[in-house]
Amino acid sequence: MDLADRRLGHLLEPIPGVEDRPAKAPQLGGVLAQRPKVREIHAAGEHRPLAAHDHAANRLVSGRLLEGGAQCEHKLAVDRVPLLGALQDDVTDRSAVLGCDYGHVDRLPALDDQKSGGRLVQIKKVGVLGAGLMGHGIAQVAAQSGYEVVLREVDDERLEKGMGRIDKQLARAVEKGKVEQSDADAVQERIQRTTDYSDLAECDLVIEAITEDLALKLEMWREVDGIVKPEAIFATNTSSLAVINQAAVTSRPDRFLGLHYFNPAQVMKLVEVVRAVTTSDEVFEAGVEFAQANGKLGIATKDKAGFIVNRLLVPYLLDAIRALEEGVGSISEIDEAMKAGAGHPMGPLALADFVGLDTMGAICEVMYEEFAERRFAQPPTLRKMLAAGWYGKKSGKGFYDYSGESPAENSALSG
Ligand SMILES: NC(=O)c1ccc[n+]([C@@H]2O[C@H](COP(=O)([O-])OP(=O)(O)OC[C@H]3O[C@@H](n4cnc5c(N)ncnc54)[C@H](O)[C@@H]3O)[C@@H](O)[C@H]2O)c1
């Protein structure tokens, strides 16, 4: 790697700590002032981020999409609602969220710019399936961005649990003076909760964030496809399954794409926009625009298991488990070493707990099947933990035990 290369220069820049990020979004003037610089970089075919606090000017890495980005940024409201602080309280390690300073702005006016001609509908109402780790966050981000949201779960208990998480984060933001009560109320009011598929009928976009199980997802899409209006777009938040497999069971494979958010969706900046072989250009572009209107960085990826991030991240997490099995270090030694030695915001074992070991187990099964490489295989320790029902933070126990005031190493795994 040639660090003298202009494109890699940013790697030498210090990583900003959470505390260093400004509480307010960059003001519109600052974003626009950067525009010529961004154009110059993209004209030169370079993809390097600008200053960490100006990510708003850098949402799209594709030069082709830059113009659309400029249009939307013109429309960005400056009275954003930063919820980062509130959400960080729920993150195992506060520093897990690196340089993700973006606002949760009511961006509804920007929606006027979306295409409404041809078969492409204007996205106003978004259905979200699943209110678990990912679904509740995706629903919250969409509502904060001004969309009407319909959030569907399998039963009232899980629905209320997901809504409870949203309420808690909004309440903390109000408490800290980061958001007005009236804005928080408006976000909550925009989320219609339901256990009934028929409430999704009028959605323009439906995003699924249900359990990472292909059979479950296919069963769900068959039902939803018959209910939701034919011009609506469908998207999957799957971490590993092929998008085409889901698209193919619907009557609209051309209107199906992947929108892969990251955990926690309210904070993490990236959405991988996945084009299946059947996805039309219009729908792919609508997906990129939607990610952008949610304040995210949309990056195009091919429909290959794990896309970009998990293709690289999952083998790393599994290697950390193997290092633990081999006694290279204890749980906290491995985590602390990677934080202090590699500058990672969160250790790999804490991160695995945070992702959810059940979800991670499902992801590596799919990737192992796809690539038949040992690096994607579940290590024995992970298998045993799954059998024990230790799914990480969400179940109260994983590599760490979360029952106390602060996470402690799971003693059953040491020694
Ligand atoms: N956990 C992560 O870090 C992460 C990150 C990105 C993407 N994903 C992907 O997001 C999806 C969900 O993962 P998660 O971590 O939120 O899982 P989760 O187990 O926390 O939540 C899944 C939820 O889906 C619900 N559900 C199941 N079938 C449903 C249906 N037919 N309709 C509505 N709800 C239904 C379940 O009751 C559960 O509450 C998976 O595809 C996963 O690969 C996960």
The ligand as an SDF file (V2000), in Angstrom:
LIG
                    3D

 44 48  0  0  0  0  0  0  0  0999 V2000
  -27.5030   -7.8030   13.7790 N   0  0  0  0  0  0  0  0  0  0  0  0
  -26.7830   -7.1000   12.9280 C   0  0  0  0  0  0  0  0  0  0  0  0
  -25.7310   -6.5270   13.2790 O   0  0  0  0  0  0  0  0  0  0  0  0
  -27.2510   -6.9590   11.5040 C   0  0  0  0  0  0  0  0  0  0  0  0
  -26.6590   -5.9730   10.7100 C   0  0  0  0  0  0  0  0  0  0  0  0
  -27.1120   -5.7840    9.3910 C   0  0  0  0  0  0  0  0  0  0  0  0
  -28.1180   -6.6140    8.8950 C   0  0  0  0  0  0  0  0  0  0  0  0
  -28.6560   -7.5770    9.6850 N   0  0  0  0  0  0  0  0  0  0  0  0
  -29.7160   -8.3900    9.0910 C   0  0  0  0  0  0  0  0  0  0  0  0
  -30.9660   -7.8640    9.5460 O   0  0  0  0  0  0  0  0  0  0  0  0
  -31.9230   -8.9250    9.6460 C   0  0  0  0  0  0  0  0  0  0  0  0
  -32.4620   -8.9270   11.0690 C   0  0  0  0  0  0  0  0  0  0  0  0
  -31.3950   -9.1010   11.9710 O   0  0  0  0  0  0  0  0  0  0  0  0
  -31.5280   -8.6470   13.4930 P   0  0  0  0  0  0  0  0  0  0  0  0
  -30.1530   -8.6660   14.0410 O   0  0  0  0  0  0  0  0  0  0  0  0
  -32.3740   -7.4370   13.5910 O   0  0  0  0  0  0  0  0  0  0  0  0
  -32.3490   -9.9010   14.0760 O   0  0  0  0  0  0  0  0  0  0  0  0
  -33.2640   -9.9490   15.3700 P   0  0  0  0  0  0  0  0  0  0  0  0
  -33.3200  -11.3860   15.7720 O   0  0  0  0  0  0  0  0  0  0  0  0
  -32.8220   -8.9590   16.3970 O   0  0  0  0  0  0  0  0  0  0  0  0
  -34.7010   -9.4620   14.8470 O   0  0  0  0  0  0  0  0  0  0  0  0
  -35.4430  -10.1650   13.8980 C   0  0  0  0  0  0  0  0  0  0  0  0
  -36.9080   -9.8750   14.1870 C   0  0  0  0  0  0  0  0  0  0  0  0
  -37.6860  -10.2790   13.0600 O   0  0  0  0  0  0  0  0  0  0  0  0
  -38.9360  -10.7050   13.5780 C   0  0  0  0  0  0  0  0  0  0  0  0
  -39.6520  -11.4650   12.5490 N   0  0  0  0  0  0  0  0  0  0  0  0
  -39.4690  -12.7580   12.1550 C   0  0  0  0  0  0  0  0  0  0  0  0
  -40.3220  -13.0350   11.1500 N   0  0  0  0  0  0  0  0  0  0  0  0
  -41.0640  -11.9140   10.9000 C   0  0  0  0  0  0  0  0  0  0  0  0
  -42.0760  -11.5720    9.9720 C   0  0  0  0  0  0  0  0  0  0  0  0
  -42.5420  -12.4520    9.0870 N   0  0  0  0  0  0  0  0  0  0  0  0
  -42.5860  -10.3080   10.0010 N   0  0  0  0  0  0  0  0  0  0  0  0
  -42.1310   -9.4030   10.8990 C   0  0  0  0  0  0  0  0  0  0  0  0
  -41.1610   -9.6740   11.7960 N   0  0  0  0  0  0  0  0  0  0  0  0
  -40.6220  -10.9020   11.7850 C   0  0  0  0  0  0  0  0  0  0  0  0
  -38.5750  -11.4870   14.8240 C   0  0  0  0  0  0  0  0  0  0  0  0
  -39.6830  -11.6260   15.6810 O   0  0  0  0  0  0  0  0  0  0  0  0
  -37.4520  -10.6230   15.4050 C   0  0  0  0  0  0  0  0  0  0  0  0
  -37.9500   -9.6770   16.3320 O   0  0  0  0  0  0  0  0  0  0  0  0
  -31.1900  -10.2050    9.2590 C   0  0  0  0  0  0  0  0  0  0  0  0
  -31.4170  -10.4520    7.9000 O   0  0  0  0  0  0  0  0  0  0  0  0
  -29.7270   -9.8570    9.4840 C   0  0  0  0  0  0  0  0  0  0  0  0
  -28.8440  -10.5970    8.6850 O   0  0  0  0  0  0  0  0  0  0  0  0
  -28.2600   -7.7560   10.9880 C   0  0  0  0  0  0  0  0  0  0  0  0
  1  2  1  0
  2  3  2  0
  2  4  1  0
  4  5  1  0
  4 44  2  0
  5  6  2  0
  6  7  1  0
  7  8  2  0
  8  9  1  0
  8 44  1  0
  9 10  1  0
  9 42  1  0
 10 11  1  0
 11 12  1  0
 11 40  1  0
 12 13  1  0
 13 14  1  0
 14 15  2  0
 14 16  1  0
 14 17  1  0
 17 18  1  0
 18 19  2  0
 18 20  1  0
 18 21  1  0
 21 22  1  0
 22 23  1  0
 23 24  1  0
 23 38  1  0
 24 25  1  0
 25 26  1  0
 25 36  1  0
 26 27  1  0
 26 35  1  0
 27 28  2  0
 28 29  1  0
 29 30  1  0
 29 35  2  0
 30 31  1  0
 30 32  2  0
 32 33  1  0
 33 34  2  0
 34 35  1  0
 36 37  1  0
 36 38  1  0
 38 39  1  0
 40 41  1  0
 40 42  1  0
 42 43  1  0
M  CHG  2   8   1  16  -1
M  END
$$$$
